[in-house]
Amino acid sequence: MNIASYWVHGDFIIKILIITFCIVLIMSFEKIYQFYKLYKELKNLDTINSLEAAKNLPEGIMKNTLLEITSFKDDDKVLLNSFIGVKLDLIEQYSMRFVTLIGVIAILSPMLGLIGTFIGVWHVFDGVGDIGLNDPAVIAKGIKEVIVDTMAGLILAVVAMVFYKIFEFFSTKIVSLFEEKIYRLLRGHNA
């Protein structure tokens, strides 16, 4: 059976899981594109050697962050470090957009699959109550169909968890590299 036949013949849980799988794929493609853009911005930082040179960079969130740090007008180093920490937190939130949602989907999808299985088994046993145990093939076919919900939930969980962990790793790495470049620029070194 293919996905279209599961969509047509499956219960509403299968339909929810298929839609959720498509949403995870769309969010994942958006994250890949966003990480590509952030990586390009990081590479552009290698061309400057001071915070003032940030105005020559192409537009992007990192350029805007560097310009805000440059325009910070307090001589207190502790306050400046706190301001930079807040800006780095905002970059991390930006880079983690949709990642947390993918993680939540990874956690909840097996449970949703089990709910579908329980609902299906309930209907199978209702059928057994109506027709009796005369034909075990009917019962086996019904149980086989309801196991699809659990399987779909587990497949979605595995795919979503893989994407979640990969995106979490790249987000952390990008923020760490950006932080290193900020402090190099503050000290007057090449980023």
C-alpha positions, -999 to +999 in steps of 0.1 A: +000+000+000+012+035-007+005+068+012-025+076-010-042+044-002-035+049+035-050+084+032-081+071+015-087+039+036-070+050+069-086+065+099-084+101+110-052+094+131-034+082+099-045+114+082-032+135+110+001+117+110+005+121+073-003+158+075+022+162+104+049+143+084+044+168+055+046+197+080+079+183+095+093+181+060+083+217+051+098+230+084+129+210+078+135+224+043+129+259+057+155+252+085+181+239+059+177+271+039+179+293+070+211+275+082+226+280+047+219+317+049+233+319+084+264+300+073+269+325+044+266+353+069+292+337+091+316+334+061+311+371+053+322+380+088+357+366+079+362+396+055+360+422+083+385+430+111+364+455+132+329+460+144+328+493+125+333+474+092+301+455+098+282+482+079+298+469+047+284+434+051+254+422+031+220+425+049+212+398+075+205+392+111+242+390+120+250+423+104+221+439+123+233+424+155+269+437+150+255+471+142+235+471+174+266+461+194+286+488+177+260+515+186+259+504+222+271+536+241+281+524+275+317+520+287+309+494+313+323+461+301+299+440+322+269+458+307+283+453+272+288+416+278+253+413+291+240+431+260+260+408+238+246+378+257+210+390+251+218+395+214+232+360+212+201+346+229+180+363+202+202+348+174+197+314+191+160+319+192+160+328+156+181+298+146+159+275+167+126+286+151+106+255+143+132+232+158+114+229+192+081+222+173+098+194+154+110+180+188+075+182+202+062+163+172+089+137+177+077+131+212+039+132+206+036+112+174+041+077+189+014+086+215-009+097+187-002+064+169-010+044+200-043+063+205-052+054+169-043+017+176-064+017+207-094+032+189-090+006+161-087-023+185-118-011+203-137-013+169-122-048+162-135-061+195-168-045+189-169-065+156-159-096+175-188-090+199-212-088+169-200-117+148-184-139+174-151-157+170-162-178+140-137-162+116-103-155+131-091-141+097-114-111+100-100-104+135-064-108+122-071-084+093-086-059+116-057-060+141-032-057+111-049-025+100-049-009+134-012-016+139-005+008+110-013+038+133+014+028+157+039+021+129+031+055+113+036+073+146+069+056+152+082+064+117+072+100+121+089+101+156+122+087+142+123+112+113+113+142+134+139+133+161+167+129+136+158+164+121+155+178+156+189+167+168+207+177+136+191+212+137+198+216+174+235+208+167+238+233+139+220+260+158+244+256+187+274+256+164+263+287+145+257+307+177+290+296+192+309+306+161+291+339+159+299+346+196+336+338+190+336+362+160+320+390+180+346+388+207+375+386+182+361+418+165+358+435+199+395+428+205+404+442+170+413+408+155+400+394+122+368+376+127 
